[in-house]
Amino acid sequence: MSLFALAPKRGPRWHLATQAALGIAVPIAAMTLLGEPSFGYIAASGAFTVLFAGTAPVVERARILPFVALGLVGSAALGIALSPNLWLVSIGVVVVAVASAALAFGYRLGPPGPLFFVLVFGLSAHVVATSPVDPLTYLIALAAGCAFSYLVAMAPLLLPRARSTSARPLRELLPGPSFTPDSRLLLVRVGLVAVVGVLLGLLIDPARTYWIVGSAVAVIGVAAARRAAVQRGLHRMLGTVAGAGVYALLALLHPSGLWLALLLGALQFVIELVVVRHYALALVFITPLVLLLTGAATGEIGSMDVAWERIVDTVVGAALGAVSGLLHPRATTSNA
């Protein structure tokens, strides 16, 4: 995973990029036209649903993605329930990180692993605690976003060719629970970075622990190798710094409404095209997307203070995730 070269292609990703872009843009555009843009920003987080099992046939994704959506909604519900107390939110970050990692690794869910369950938990707690949105309304909006994204992912089933493929049984698609030596070590790494990340977050800012832990979990990914941890950590640090600069430029335009929906959809589309080929380049687009979406949901869009906080949190979390890779023996190779 070089900083100066693209990884080889792993097959076409246009369909996944289009689905992810629609999943994030359509709810924002629709709710903006209905005069409730804040609900659209929340529902847009449901687009994370389509990022899983991207290489599987659509008939198999039809069986896998409901479990992903259920996990995202459950993570959000827990975040909302704990949002009044930052100490409980910090404990919840550890619980969600370890539980989602155990399920993702134990049932071989594959990329992007436990990352988005941690982020949805933290974002939900943060938004509900810092904005006037009703908790139940927030959860309904997110669930609706997940459902919409699922329908978008299932759109290819309208074609007879897609329906003609036979789906494997669910026990083959999500085998487990079982752990290999590598997956057990990945789970241990997630647990360690979650605990240490929360402790560091309590020193930096308790409200930001989820971002530190999320950055560390993202670096861990699903690859059991020292080298992968160091490379992903470096990519995440550099990509986030560059992405904060992109966010600063975009914030000057004060995007809102339909323009914001179009911008976020375009960013998500590009992310899905490049993320498997160059992680740092993808983060140049991921960072402004998350900052714009979170800022819109909390009314802080355009805040460079938030951008600086994200840089600090990411550097801390990425370094933590990279260091945790030292737990792997030198001879271990990636089997992601």
Secondary structure, DSSP 8 states (H G I E B T S, - for coil): --TTS-----S--HHHHHHHHHHHHHHHHHHHHTT-HHHHHHHHGGGGGGGSSTTS-HHHHHHHHHHHHHHHHHHHHHHHHHTT-HHHHHHHHHHHHHHHHHHHHHTT--TTTTHHHHHHHHHHHHHHHHS---HHHHHHHHHHHHHHHHHHHHGGGGSHHHHTS----HHHHS--S---HHHHHHHHHHHHHHHHHHHHHHHH-GGGHHHHHHHHHHHHTT---HHHHHHHHHHHHHHHHHHHHHHHHHHTT---HHHHHHHHHHHHHHHHHHTTT-HHHHHHHHHHHHHHHHHHHHT-TT-HHHHHHHHHHHHHHHHHHHHHGGGS-TT-----
